[in-house]
Amino acid sequence: MTEGLTLNPALAATFAPPVMEARRWLAGVTFPADRPLINVSQAAPVEPPPVALRRAMADAAMDRPEAHLYGPVLGNPDLRAAVAAEFSRSYGGTVDPGQVAITQGCNQAFCATITTLARAGDQVILPTPWYFNHKMWLDMQGIAAVPLPCGEGLLPDPDRAAALIGPRTRAIVLVTPNNPSGAEYPAGLVGRFFDLAQERGIALILDETYRDFDSRAGAPHDLLARPDWDRTVIQLYSFSKAYRLTGHRVGVLIASTARMAQVEKFLDTVAICPSQLGQIGALWGMGNLRDWLAGERAEVLARRDATVAALSGLPGWRVKSAGAYFAWVQHPLAESSASLARRMVATIGVLALPGTMFMPPDDPDGARHLRIAFANVDAPRIAQLAERLAGLSG
C-alpha cells in the first residue's frame, strides 16, 4: 500500500517490465492439448545446464565452503582471469583481469556502467528498436534515452548518431547481435561508432550478450585490439545464454581499471558480490563445454534459418532482420502490435512481444512489428507458428 507515501517520480513513470506484463496475458486462458501455447516472448533457455555442469556446481556446493560465502565484489579472480584470456584470444587484443568485473547478470553490468557515466539530466543514445531494460534503467535514473532509428537491415548509422550528440551526451549503446532485432553489426560499422565516440569523448557501450550465437566466424570487431581501447569502450557479456545459467545471474563488464574502482562502489551497494555457484559454473563451462556450446550455436542458427524461411512465406509478412535468438517481423494487419500480440494469445495460442515494447511511444514502427524469440522453438513448432500466424485476420 503506497497511499500517503512518497514515490520516486522517475521510477513511478517507468513502464512495467514487458515480459512480466506479457505473462499476465496468459491468466485465465486455456490451451487445448492439440494446440498448446507457442511461447516466443522471452529469450532465455528453458532447459537446465548440461548434467556435467550441474554436477560440477553440486560438487562445489557440497565440498567448497567458500561457495556459500561472500566473495570479492568484482568477482572471483580465477573467473576474471579466464574471461580476460578468452576475450584477448577471441578478439585479438589485450584484456587484463583488472579490466574485468563479474556482475549479477548482464543487466546489472549495464546499470553499473551507466551509473559510472551519467547522472540525471544527461543523455545516452540508444538505437531503436531498443532493449527495453536499457530504456527502463535510464528512465529510472532521469537520464534521457535519445532514440537513433535504425535503417535497412536494422543497422544504426554513425552519421545520424553524430547529429544527435550534444553537450549532455555521455554514451552510445550498441547491442550486437541485437535484442530485439537479431541484427549482427558489421565490424566496420562497429569501428565507425568507436571512432565517433572516441572523437567526441563519449563512451561506446557494447553489449554482446548473444556473441556466442553470432553466425560469423572470427572476431565480430577489432575494438579490443585498438590502442587505448579502454578509454572509449565498455564491453558487456552474459553467461546466461551460453551455459543456461540464467537463474544464477553471471554477467561480465570489461572496462578500464580506473572505471573499475567506480564499478566496485556500485556493485558493493546493490549485490556485495556475484553468485559464487554461478561463477563456479561459468568457469567450469568455459573450460569444459566449448564443443557443447558449438552445438548449441549450430542449433540456434538452424532455428533462425527455419524461422526466416517459414515467416517469409506468409503473405504480407516480412522478416526485417534475424539473428542469435530473435526475428524482427513486420505484420500485415491494420491493428497495432500492442493489441495484436495480446489477441494472439487467445485466438491462435501464441505469446510474442509487440514492437511497441521496444520503441518510443510516438514511433509508428512499433505498432507494425513483433519480436519473435525463436531459440526455444524447434523446427516443427516453427512450422506450426507460421501456420497459426497465417490464420490471423483483422
C-alpha positions as a Markdown table, in Angstrom:
| # | Residue | x | y | z |
|---|---|---|---|---|
| 1 | Met | 0.0 | 0.0 | 0.0 |
| 2 | Thr | 1.5 | 3.4 | -1.0 |
| 3 | Glu | -1.2 | 5.8 | 0.0 |
| 4 | Gly | 0.4 | 8.7 | 1.9 |
| 5 | Leu | 3.9 | 7.5 | 1.0 |
| 6 | Thr | 6.3 | 9.3 | -1.3 |
| 7 | Leu | 7.2 | 7.6 | -4.6 |
| 8 | Asn | 10.2 | 8.4 | -6.7 |
| 9 | Pro | 8.6 | 10.0 | -9.7 |
| 10 | Ala | 11.1 | 8.8 | -12.2 |
| 11 | Leu | 10.6 | 5.2 | -11.1 |
| 12 | Ala | 6.8 | 5.6 | -11.0 |
| 13 | Ala | 6.9 | 6.9 | -14.6 |
| 14 | Thr | 8.9 | 4.0 | -15.9 |
| 15 | Phe | 6.9 | 1.4 | -17.8 |
| 16 | Ala | 6.3 | -2.0 | -16.2 |
| 17 | Pro | 8.6 | -5.0 | -17.1 |
| 18 | Pro | 7.4 | -6.1 | -20.5 |
| 19 | Val | 8.0 | -9.8 | -20.1 |
| 20 | Met | 6.1 | -9.9 | -16.9 |
| 21 | Glu | 3.3 | -7.9 | -18.5 |
| 22 | Ala | 3.1 | -10.4 | -21.3 |
| 23 | Arg | 3.0 | -13.3 | -18.9 |
| 24 | Arg | -0.1 | -11.8 | -17.3 |
| 25 | Trp | -1.9 | -12.1 | -20.6 |
| 26 | Leu | -1.9 | -15.9 | -20.1 |
| 27 | Ala | -4.1 | -15.6 | -16.9 |
| 28 | Gly | -7.4 | -17.3 | -17.4 |
| 29 | Val | -6.6 | -18.6 | -20.9 |
| 30 | Thr | -6.6 | -22.4 | -21.5 |
| 31 | Phe | -4.9 | -24.1 | -24.4 |
| 32 | Pro | -6.2 | -27.3 | -25.8 |
| 33 | Ala | -4.0 | -30.4 | -25.9 |
| 34 | Asp | -3.9 | -30.3 | -29.7 |
| 35 | Arg | -2.9 | -26.7 | -29.8 |
| 36 | Pro | -0.5 | -25.9 | -26.9 |
| 37 | Leu | 0.9 | -22.4 | -26.3 |
| 38 | Ile | 3.8 | -21.5 | -28.5 |
| 39 | Asn | 5.8 | -19.1 | -26.4 |
| 40 | Val | 8.2 | -16.8 | -28.4 |
| 41 | Ser | 8.2 | -14.0 | -25.9 |
| 42 | Gln | 11.4 | -14.4 | -23.9 |
| 43 | Ala | 14.9 | -15.1 | -25.0 |
| 44 | Ala | 16.1 | -17.3 | -22.2 |
| 45 | Pro | 16.9 | -21.0 | -22.2 |
| 46 | Val | 14.1 | -23.2 | -20.8 |
| 47 | Glu | 16.3 | -26.2 | -20.2 |
| 48 | Pro | 18.8 | -26.5 | -17.2 |
| 49 | Pro | 22.5 | -26.6 | -17.8 |
| 50 | Pro | 24.1 | -29.8 | -19.1 |
| 51 | Val | 24.3 | -32.5 | -16.5 |
| 52 | Ala | 28.1 | -32.3 | -16.2 |
| 53 | Leu | 27.9 | -28.6 | -15.4 |
| 54 | Arg | 25.2 | -29.2 | -12.8 |
| 55 | Arg | 27.3 | -31.9 | -11.2 |
| 56 | Ala | 30.3 | -29.6 | -11.0 |
| 57 | Met | 28.2 | -27.0 | -9.3 |
| 58 | Ala | 26.6 | -29.5 | -7.0 |
| 59 | Asp | 30.0 | -30.8 | -6.0 |
| 60 | Ala | 31.1 | -27.3 | -5.3 |
| 61 | Ala | 28.0 | -26.7 | -3.1 |
| 62 | Met | 28.9 | -29.8 | -1.1 |
| 63 | Asp | 32.7 | -29.6 | -1.0 |
| 64 | Arg | 33.7 | -26.0 | -1.2 |
| 65 | Pro | 32.8 | -23.9 | 1.9 |
| 66 | Glu | 33.6 | -20.7 | 0.1 |
| 67 | Ala | 30.8 | -21.4 | -2.4 |
| 68 | His | 28.4 | -20.2 | 0.3 |
| 69 | Leu | 30.2 | -17.1 | 1.4 |
| 70 | Tyr | 30.8 | -13.6 | 0.2 |
| 71 | Gly | 33.4 | -13.3 | -2.4 |
| 72 | Pro | 35.3 | -10.3 | -4.0 |
| 73 | Val | 32.9 | -7.5 | -5.1 |
| 74 | Leu | 34.3 | -7.5 | -8.6 |
| 75 | Gly | 34.2 | -11.3 | -8.9 |
| 76 | Asn | 36.4 | -14.3 | -8.3 |
| 77 | Pro | 40.0 | -13.8 | -9.6 |
| 78 | Asp | 40.0 | -17.2 | -11.4 |
| 79 | Leu | 36.9 | -16.3 | -13.5 |
| 80 | Arg | 38.1 | -12.7 | -14.1 |
| 81 | Ala | 41.4 | -14.1 | -15.4 |
| 82 | Ala | 39.6 | -16.7 | -17.6 |
| 83 | Val | 37.4 | -14.0 | -19.1 |
| 84 | Ala | 40.3 | -11.7 | -19.8 |
| 85 | Ala | 42.2 | -14.6 | -21.5 |
| 86 | Glu | 39.1 | -15.6 | -23.6 |
| 87 | Phe | 38.4 | -12.1 | -24.8 |
| 88 | Ser | 42.1 | -11.4 | -25.5 |
| 89 | Arg | 42.2 | -14.6 | -27.6 |
| 90 | Ser | 38.9 | -14.3 | -29.4 |
| 91 | Tyr | 39.2 | -10.5 | -30.2 |
| 92 | Gly | 43.0 | -10.5 | -30.9 |
| 93 | Gly | 43.6 | -7.8 | -28.3 |
| 94 | Thr | 44.8 | -7.4 | -24.7 |
| 95 | Val | 42.4 | -7.6 | -21.8 |
| 96 | Asp | 43.8 | -7.6 | -18.3 |
| 97 | Pro | 42.0 | -9.4 | -15.4 |
| 98 | Gly | 41.9 | -6.0 | -13.7 |
| 99 | Gln | 39.7 | -4.7 | -16.5 |
| 100 | Val | 37.1 | -7.4 | -15.9 |
| 101 | Ala | 34.2 | -7.3 | -13.4 |
| 102 | Ile | 31.8 | -10.2 | -12.8 |
| 103 | Thr | 28.2 | -9.0 | -12.2 |
| 104 | Gln | 24.8 | -10.4 | -11.3 |
| 105 | Gly | 23.8 | -10.8 | -14.9 |
| 106 | Cys | 24.4 | -8.5 | -17.8 |
| 107 | Asn | 21.6 | -6.2 | -16.9 |
| 108 | Gln | 23.5 | -5.3 | -13.7 |
| 109 | Ala | 26.6 | -4.8 | -15.8 |
| 110 | Phe | 24.6 | -2.2 | -17.9 |
| 111 | Cys | 23.3 | -0.5 | -14.8 |
| 112 | Ala | 26.7 | -0.3 | -13.2 |
| 113 | Thr | 28.2 | 1.1 | -16.4 |
| 114 | Ile | 25.5 | 3.8 | -16.8 |
| 115 | Thr | 25.9 | 4.8 | -13.1 |
| 116 | Thr | 29.6 | 5.4 | -13.6 |
| 117 | Leu | 29.0 | 7.5 | -16.7 |
| 118 | Ala | 25.9 | 9.6 | -16.3 |
| 119 | Arg | 23.5 | 11.4 | -13.9 |
| 120 | Ala | 20.0 | 12.8 | -14.1 |
| 121 | Gly | 19.7 | 15.3 | -17.0 |
| 122 | Asp | 22.4 | 13.6 | -19.1 |
| 123 | Gln | 21.7 | 11.7 | -22.3 |
| 124 | Val | 22.5 | 8.3 | -23.8 |
| 125 | Ile | 21.9 | 7.4 | -27.4 |
| 126 | Leu | 20.0 | 4.1 | -27.9 |
| 127 | Pro | 19.4 | 2.7 | -31.4 |
| 128 | Thr | 15.8 | 1.7 | -32.0 |
| 129 | Pro | 14.3 | -0.7 | -31.6 |
| 130 | Trp | 16.0 | -0.8 | -28.2 |
| 131 | Tyr | 16.3 | -3.4 | -25.5 |
| 132 | Phe | 13.6 | -2.3 | -23.0 |
| 133 | Asn | 15.6 | -2.9 | -19.8 |
| 134 | His | 18.2 | -0.4 | -21.0 |
| 135 | Lys | 15.5 | 2.2 | -21.6 |
| 136 | Met | 13.9 | 1.4 | -18.2 |
| 137 | Trp | 17.2 | 1.9 | -16.3 |
| 138 | Leu | 17.8 | 5.3 | -18.0 |
| 139 | Asp | 14.3 | 6.4 | -17.2 |
| 140 | Met | 14.6 | 5.4 | -13.5 |
| 141 | Gln | 17.8 | 7.5 | -13.3 |
| 142 | Gly | 16.3 | 10.5 | -15.0 |
| 143 | Ile | 18.7 | 10.1 | -17.9 |
| 144 | Ala | 17.3 | 10.8 | -21.4 |
| 145 | Ala | 17.3 | 8.0 | -23.9 |
| 146 | Val | 17.9 | 9.6 | -27.3 |
| 147 | Pro | 16.5 | 7.3 | -30.0 |
| 148 | Leu | 18.6 | 6.5 | -33.0 |
| 149 | Pro | 16.3 | 4.9 | -35.6 |
| 150 | Cys | 17.9 | 2.0 | -37.4 |
| 151 | Gly | 17.8 | 1.8 | -41.2 |
| 152 | Glu | 17.9 | -1.0 | -43.7 |
| 153 | Gly | 18.8 | -4.3 | -42.1 |
| 154 | Leu | 18.1 | -2.8 | -38.7 |
| 155 | Leu | 21.6 | -1.2 | -38.7 |
| 156 | Pro | 22.3 | 2.1 | -36.9 |
| 157 | Asp | 24.0 | 4.9 | -38.8 |
| 158 | Pro | 27.1 | 6.6 | -37.2 |
| 159 | Asp | 26.5 | 9.8 | -39.2 |
| 160 | Arg | 22.9 | 10.0 | -37.9 |
| 161 | Ala | 24.2 | 9.3 | -34.4 |
| 162 | Ala | 26.8 | 12.1 | -34.8 |
| 163 | Ala | 24.0 | 14.6 | -35.3 |
| 164 | Leu | 22.3 | 13.5 | -32.0 |
| 165 | Ile | 25.4 | 14.1 | -29.8 |
| 166 | Gly | 25.1 | 17.2 | -27.6 |
| 167 | Pro | 26.8 | 18.6 | -24.6 |
| 168 | Arg | 25.0 | 16.2 | -22.2 |
| 169 | Thr | 25.6 | 13.0 | -24.3 |
| 170 | Arg | 27.6 | 10.5 | -22.3 |
| 171 | Ala | 27.4 | 7.3 | -24.3 |
| 172 | Ile | 26.2 | 5.4 | -27.3 |
| 173 | Val | 24.9 | 1.9 | -26.7 |
| 174 | Leu | 25.2 | -0.9 | -29.3 |
| 175 | Val | 23.7 | -4.4 | -28.8 |
| 176 | Thr | 25.1 | -7.0 | -31.3 |
| 177 | Pro | 23.8 | -9.5 | -32.1 |
| 178 | Asn | 20.8 | -7.2 | -31.4 |
| 179 | Asn | 18.0 | -7.7 | -29.0 |
| 180 | Pro | 15.3 | -7.3 | -30.3 |
| 181 | Ser | 16.1 | -7.4 | -34.0 |
| 182 | Gly | 18.8 | -10.1 | -34.1 |
| 183 | Ala | 20.9 | -7.9 | -36.4 |
| 184 | Glu | 24.6 | -8.6 | -36.4 |
| 185 | Tyr | 26.5 | -5.3 | -36.7 |
| 186 | Pro | 29.4 | -5.5 | -39.3 |
| 187 | Ala | 32.9 | -5.0 | -37.8 |
| 188 | Gly | 33.4 | -1.9 | -40.0 |
| 189 | Leu | 30.2 | -0.3 | -38.6 |
| 190 | Val | 31.2 | -1.0 | -35.0 |
| 191 | Gly | 34.6 | 0.5 | -35.8 |
| 192 | Arg | 33.0 | 3.7 | -37.1 |
| 193 | Phe | 31.0 | 4.0 | -33.9 |
| 194 | Phe | 34.2 | 3.6 | -32.0 |
| 195 | Asp | 35.8 | 6.4 | -34.0 |
| 196 | Leu | 32.8 | 8.6 | -33.4 |
| 197 | Ala | 32.7 | 8.0 | -29.7 |
| 198 | Gln | 36.5 | 8.5 | -29.4 |
| 199 | Glu | 36.4 | 11.7 | -31.3 |
| 200 | Arg | 33.6 | 13.2 | -29.3 |
| 201 | Gly | 34.9 | 12.0 | -25.9 |
| 202 | Ile | 32.0 | 9.8 | -25.0 |
| 203 | Ala | 31.7 | 6.1 | -24.2 |
| 204 | Leu | 30.8 | 3.3 | -26.5 |
| 205 | Ile | 28.9 | 0.6 | -24.6 |
| 206 | Leu | 29.0 | -2.6 | -26.5 |
| 207 | Asp | 26.5 | -5.3 | -25.2 |
| 208 | Glu | 27.4 | -8.7 | -26.6 |
| 209 | Thr | 25.1 | -10.9 | -24.5 |
| 210 | Tyr | 24.5 | -13.0 | -27.6 |
| 211 | Arg | 28.0 | -13.2 | -29.0 |
| 212 | Asp | 28.1 | -17.0 | -28.7 |
| 213 | Phe | 25.3 | -17.2 | -31.3 |
| 214 | Asp | 26.8 | -14.8 | -33.9 |
| 215 | Ser | 26.7 | -16.5 | -37.3 |
| 216 | Arg | 30.0 | -15.1 | -38.4 |
| 217 | Ala | 33.4 | -16.9 | -37.9 |
| 218 | Gly | 36.2 | -15.0 | -36.1 |
| 219 | Ala | 36.1 | -11.8 | -34.1 |
| 220 | Pro | 32.9 | -9.7 | -34.7 |
| 221 | His | 35.0 | -6.5 | -34.3 |
| 222 | Asp | 38.6 | -5.3 | -33.6 |
| 223 | Leu | 38.0 | -2.8 | -30.9 |
| 224 | Leu | 39.9 | -4.6 | -28.1 |
| 225 | Ala | 43.0 | -4.7 | -30.4 |
| 226 | Arg | 43.0 | -0.9 | -30.8 |
| 227 | Pro | 45.4 | 1.2 | -28.8 |
| 228 | Asp | 43.8 | 2.6 | -25.6 |
| 229 | Trp | 40.5 | 0.9 | -26.3 |
| 230 | Asp | 39.6 | 1.1 | -22.7 |
| 231 | Arg | 39.3 | 4.9 | -22.8 |
| 232 | Thr | 36.3 | 4.5 | -25.0 |
| 233 | Val | 34.9 | 1.0 | -25.0 |
| 234 | Ile | 32.9 | -0.6 | -22.2 |
| 235 | Gln | 32.1 | -4.2 | -23.2 |
| 236 | Leu | 29.3 | -6.3 | -21.6 |
| 237 | Tyr | 28.6 | -10.0 | -21.8 |
| 238 | Ser | 26.5 | -12.7 | -20.2 |
| 239 | Phe | 26.9 | -16.4 | -19.4 |
| 240 | Ser | 23.2 | -16.9 | -19.1 |
| 241 | Lys | 22.6 | -17.9 | -22.7 |
| 242 | Ala | 25.8 | -19.8 | -23.3 |
| 243 | Tyr | 25.6 | -22.2 | -20.4 |
| 244 | Arg | 21.9 | -21.9 | -19.4 |
| 245 | Leu | 22.8 | -20.1 | -16.2 |
| 246 | Thr | 20.0 | -17.6 | -16.3 |
| 247 | Gly | 18.9 | -18.3 | -12.7 |
| 248 | His | 22.5 | -17.9 | -11.4 |
| 249 | Arg | 23.0 | -14.4 | -12.8 |
| 250 | Val | 26.5 | -14.2 | -14.1 |
| 251 | Gly | 27.5 | -11.3 | -16.3 |
| 252 | Val | 30.7 | -9.5 | -17.4 |
| 253 | Leu | 31.7 | -5.9 | -17.6 |
| 254 | Ile | 35.0 | -5.0 | -19.3 |
| 255 | Ala | 36.4 | -1.5 | -18.9 |
| 256 | Ser | 39.4 | 0.4 | -17.7 |
| 257 | Thr | 40.9 | -0.3 | -14.3 |
| 258 | Ala | 40.2 | 3.3 | -13.3 |
| 259 | Arg | 36.5 | 2.8 | -14.1 |
| 260 | Met | 36.5 | -0.5 | -12.1 |
| 261 | Ala | 37.1 | 1.5 | -8.9 |
| 262 | Gln | 33.7 | 3.2 | -9.5 |
| 263 | Val | 32.0 | 0.0 | -10.7 |
| 264 | Glu | 33.1 | -1.6 | -7.4 |
| 265 | Lys | 31.2 | 1.1 | -5.4 |
| 266 | Phe | 28.0 | 0.4 | -7.3 |
| 267 | Leu | 28.2 | -3.4 | -7.1 |
| 268 | Asp | 29.1 | -3.3 | -3.4 |
| 269 | Thr | 25.9 | -1.4 | -2.6 |
| 270 | Val | 23.5 | -3.5 | -4.8 |
| 271 | Ala | 24.7 | -7.1 | -4.5 |
| 272 | Ile | 28.0 | -7.1 | -2.5 |
| 273 | Cys | 29.3 | -9.8 | -4.7 |
| 274 | Pro | 28.1 | -12.0 | -7.6 |
| 275 | Ser | 26.8 | -15.6 | -7.0 |
| 276 | Gln | 29.5 | -18.0 | -6.0 |
| 277 | Leu | 27.9 | -21.1 | -7.5 |
| 278 | Gly | 27.1 | -19.1 | -10.7 |
| 279 | Gln | 30.8 | -18.1 | -11.1 |
| 280 | Ile | 32.0 | -21.6 | -10.4 |
| 281 | Gly | 29.6 | -22.9 | -13.1 |
| 282 | Ala | 30.7 | -20.2 | -15.6 |
| 283 | Leu | 34.3 | -21.0 | -15.1 |
| 284 | Trp | 33.7 | -24.8 | -15.4 |
| 285 | Gly | 31.7 | -24.2 | -18.6 |
| 286 | Met | 34.5 | -22.1 | -20.1 |
| 287 | Gly | 37.0 | -24.8 | -19.5 |
| 288 | Asn | 34.9 | -27.8 | -20.5 |
| 289 | Leu | 31.9 | -27.0 | -22.7 |
| 290 | Arg | 33.4 | -25.5 | -25.8 |
| 291 | Asp | 32.3 | -28.3 | -28.1 |
| 292 | Trp | 28.8 | -28.4 | -26.5 |
| 293 | Leu | 28.4 | -24.7 | -26.9 |
| 294 | Ala | 29.3 | -25.0 | -30.6 |
| 295 | Gly | 26.5 | -27.5 | -30.9 |
| 296 | Glu | 24.1 | -25.1 | -29.2 |
| 297 | Arg | 25.1 | -22.3 | -31.6 |
| 298 | Ala | 24.5 | -24.5 | -34.6 |
| 299 | Glu | 21.1 | -25.5 | -33.4 |
| 300 | Val | 20.1 | -21.8 | -32.7 |
| 301 | Leu | 21.3 | -20.8 | -36.1 |
| 302 | Ala | 19.3 | -23.6 | -37.7 |
| 303 | Arg | 16.2 | -22.4 | -35.9 |
| 304 | Arg | 16.9 | -18.9 | -37.2 |
| 305 | Asp | 17.0 | -20.2 | -40.7 |
| 306 | Ala | 13.8 | -22.1 | -40.2 |
| 307 | Thr | 12.1 | -19.1 | -38.8 |
| 308 | Val | 13.1 | -16.8 | -41.7 |
| 309 | Ala | 12.0 | -19.4 | -44.2 |
| 310 | Ala | 8.7 | -20.1 | -42.5 |
| 311 | Leu | 7.7 | -16.5 | -41.8 |
| 312 | Ser | 9.0 | -15.1 | -45.1 |
| 313 | Gly | 6.5 | -17.4 | -46.9 |
| 314 | Leu | 3.5 | -15.8 | -45.2 |
| 315 | Pro | 1.6 | -13.3 | -47.5 |
| 316 | Gly | 2.2 | -9.8 | -46.3 |
| 317 | Trp | 4.6 | -10.7 | -43.5 |
| 318 | Arg | 8.2 | -9.5 | -43.7 |
| 319 | Val | 11.2 | -10.6 | -41.7 |
| 320 | Lys | 13.2 | -7.4 | -41.4 |
| 321 | Ser | 16.1 | -8.9 | -39.5 |
| 322 | Ala | 17.0 | -12.1 | -37.8 |
| 323 | Gly | 19.9 | -13.5 | -35.8 |
| 324 | Ala | 21.0 | -15.0 | -32.5 |
| 325 | Tyr | 17.7 | -15.5 | -30.6 |
| 326 | Phe | 15.4 | -13.0 | -32.5 |
| 327 | Ala | 13.5 | -12.1 | -35.6 |
| 328 | Trp | 12.0 | -8.6 | -36.0 |
| 329 | Val | 8.9 | -9.2 | -38.1 |
| 330 | Gln | 6.6 | -6.7 | -39.8 |
| 331 | His | 3.0 | -7.9 | -39.7 |
| 332 | Pro | 0.4 | -7.0 | -42.5 |
| 333 | Leu | -2.6 | -6.2 | -40.2 |
| 334 | Ala | -4.1 | -2.8 | -39.7 |
| 335 | Glu | -4.2 | -3.5 | -35.9 |
| 336 | Ser | -1.4 | -2.2 | -33.7 |
| 337 | Ser | 1.0 | -4.9 | -32.4 |
| 338 | Ala | 0.2 | -3.7 | -28.9 |
| 339 | Ser | -3.3 | -5.2 | -29.1 |
| 340 | Leu | -2.5 | -7.8 | -31.7 |
| 341 | Ala | 0.1 | -9.5 | -29.5 |
| 342 | Arg | -2.4 | -9.8 | -26.7 |
| 343 | Arg | -5.2 | -11.0 | -29.0 |
| 344 | Met | -2.8 | -13.7 | -30.4 |
| 345 | Val | -2.7 | -15.5 | -27.0 |
| 346 | Ala | -6.4 | -16.3 | -27.1 |
| 347 | Thr | -7.0 | -16.6 | -30.8 |
| 348 | Ile | -4.0 | -18.6 | -32.0 |
| 349 | Gly | -2.2 | -19.7 | -28.8 |
| 350 | Val | 1.0 | -17.6 | -29.5 |
| 351 | Leu | 2.7 | -15.4 | -27.0 |
| 352 | Ala | 5.0 | -12.8 | -28.6 |
| 353 | Leu | 6.1 | -9.3 | -27.7 |
| 354 | Pro | 4.7 | -6.3 | -29.6 |
| 355 | Gly | 7.1 | -3.9 | -31.3 |
| 356 | Thr | 5.7 | -1.2 | -29.2 |
| 357 | Met | 7.6 | -2.5 | -26.2 |
| 358 | Phe | 10.9 | -1.7 | -28.0 |
| 359 | Met | 10.1 | 1.7 | -29.4 |
| 360 | Pro | 9.3 | 5.2 | -28.3 |
| 361 | Pro | 5.6 | 5.7 | -27.9 |
| 362 | Asp | 5.4 | 8.2 | -30.8 |
| 363 | Asp | 7.2 | 5.9 | -33.3 |
| 364 | Pro | 4.7 | 4.2 | -35.5 |
| 365 | Asp | 7.2 | 1.5 | -36.4 |
| 366 | Gly | 6.5 | -0.2 | -33.1 |
| 367 | Ala | 2.8 | -0.8 | -34.0 |
| 368 | Arg | 3.8 | -2.6 | -37.2 |
| 369 | His | 6.3 | -5.1 | -35.7 |
| 370 | Leu | 6.5 | -8.2 | -33.5 |
| 371 | Arg | 9.6 | -9.6 | -31.8 |
| 372 | Ile | 9.8 | -13.4 | -32.3 |
| 373 | Ala | 12.2 | -15.1 | -29.9 |
| 374 | Phe | 12.7 | -18.4 | -31.7 |
| 375 | Ala | 15.6 | -20.0 | -29.8 |
| 376 | Asn | 13.4 | -22.3 | -27.7 |
| 377 | Val | 11.2 | -23.4 | -30.6 |
| 378 | Asp | 12.2 | -26.4 | -32.6 |
| 379 | Ala | 11.6 | -26.8 | -36.3 |
| 380 | Pro | 8.2 | -28.5 | -36.1 |
| 381 | Arg | 6.9 | -25.8 | -33.8 |
| 382 | Ile | 8.3 | -23.1 | -36.0 |
| 383 | Ala | 6.2 | -24.5 | -38.8 |
| 384 | Gln | 3.2 | -24.5 | -36.5 |
| 385 | Leu | 3.9 | -20.9 | -35.6 |
| 386 | Ala | 3.8 | -19.9 | -39.2 |
| 387 | Glu | 0.5 | -21.8 | -39.7 |
| 388 | Arg | -1.1 | -20.0 | -36.8 |
| 389 | Leu | 0.1 | -16.6 | -37.8 |
| 390 | Ala | -1.3 | -17.2 | -41.3 |
| 391 | Gly | -4.7 | -17.7 | -39.7 |
| 392 | Leu | -4.8 | -14.2 | -38.2 |
| 393 | Ser | -7.3 | -11.8 | -39.5 |
| 394 | Gly | -8.2 | -8.2 | -38.7 |
